[in-house]
Amino acid sequence: MVTLATWRRAGAIFVAALAILGAMSPAEAKAAWIKSNWASGTFVYADLCTLPESGTRVGQRIILRRSPNGDALSYEGADKSEPLAAASMTVDDATKAITFAVQTEAGPLRFQGIAAPDTLTGTLEDEAGAHSVHLPRVLRSHAHEACPGETTGSIGRRR
């Protein structure tokens, strides 16, 4: 049986929650919303495509999976048939900084960068040295589509 005291306590808790939410500025509310959206989900960053002249696949794909149970990241280069799981990685919720390392056949590959809502930018370092990367966030990979700049104009840039 619900008593009047129970209703009063529930009402007081509800009013306190509204006061806390109302005290947030629009910028704080937006930041809280962005952080909550960043908290979990799958984020795919890729520039995989096929060179029309040779049929060679080029580019790379990084898949970040965020979950309350832990984060996972995989890296796939154009020359690899299967994604490589990152052995070590860090994700900073406040700055969106990401670091990871994977072991490839050619040796270790390390990444350090920032994830924005639409891109992942940073530096990949492998046996050949450091290389800047700018990977757009995509809904699906375009590995089998012609790379931008192909001459027929039949495939537009959709990334």
N, C-alpha and C positions, 0 to 999 in steps of 0.2 A: 504494500500500500504506500502510495506516494503522499507524503505529508506536505503541509504548507512550508515548513522549514526546508525541505528538500527542494521545492520549487524556488524558494528565495535564494538558496545557495547556487542553484543552476543559473538563475537570473544574474546573480552577482558575477559569476564566472564569465558569462556571456558578455556582460557590460564591460568587464575588465579586458577581455579579448578585443572587443571593438575599440576601446580606448587605445590599446597598444597599436593596433593596425592604423587607427586614425592619426596617431602621432608620427607615423612615418611620412617623410617627404616623398613627393613623386619619384625623385631620383633614387631614394632608398628602396621604395617599393619596386621600381624597375630592376635595381641591382639584385634584390631578393628574388624576383621572378627569374632573372637570367641565371642566377646561381642555382635555383631549383631545377631549371631546365638543363643545366650543365651536369647536374648530379647523376643522372643515369640516361642510358640510351646508347645507340651505336652511331659513331661519327666516322664517315668514310671520306678520305682525302685522296684524290688520285688524278694523275695526268696520263694514264695508260692510253695508248692509241697505236695504230698500225701505219707505217710509212707506205704510201700508195705505190711508190716506185719498186720497192723490194719486198713488200709484205712483212718486213721486220717489225716486231713488236717493240715499242720503246716506252719509257716512263716508269712510274712506280705507284704503288697504292699503300696507304697506311690506314688501318682500321683500328679505331679506339672503341672499346666496349666498356662503358661505365656502369657499375652496378653497386647497390649497397653492400653486396657480398665481396666486392673487390673489382679492380680494374684489370683489363687485359688488352694487349696491343699486338697486332701482327703487321709485318712488313712484307711486301711483295715487290720485287723488281721485275722488269719486263722479261729478263732472261730466266726467271725462276718459274717452275710450274706450280709450286705450292707456296703458300704464305709461310713465313718464319715467325714463330712466336718470340716476343721480346723476353729475354731472360731477366732483364732489370729495367724498370721504368719508374718514373715519378710524374705525378700530375699535381700541379699547384692550383687548387680551386680558386684562389683569390686572383692570381695573375694569369691563369690559363697556360702557364709554362709547362712544357712537356719535355722530358728527356727519356731516351731509351737506348738499348743496345741489343743487337742481334748478332748471331754468329753465322756468317755465310761461308760458302765453300772457299771463297777468296780470302777470308779473314773476318775480323770484327767490323761491324758497321755501327756507328754511334750517331744519334740525332739529338739536337738541342734546339728548341724553338717555342713558338707561341701559337696556340689555336684560337682563331677568331671565328665568329659565326659562319663565315663563308670561305676561309682559307686557313691553311697550316703553313706557316713560314718559319724558316730556320736554316740550320746548317747540318748536312750529312757529312760525316767523316769516315772514310774507308782507307784502304791501302794506297789509293791514288791521291789522297789528300782531302781537304775540306771543299764542299760544294754547296752553294746556296740553293735552297729549294723553296718553291712557292706552289703548293698544291691546292687546287680548288676543292671545296667540299662538294661532293656529288651524291646523288641519290643512287646511281648505279655506275658501274665501270663502263668506260667507252673503249675498252681494249681492242675490240674488233672493228671499230670505226676508224676512218682515215684521220690522220693527225691534222690539226688546223694548218692551213696553208696549202692544202692539196689543190691541184690545179683545176679540177673540174668544177669546183664550186657547188657540188651536189650535197656536200655535208657541211652544214654551218657549224659555227662554234656554239655548243650548247652547254658548256661547263660553267 
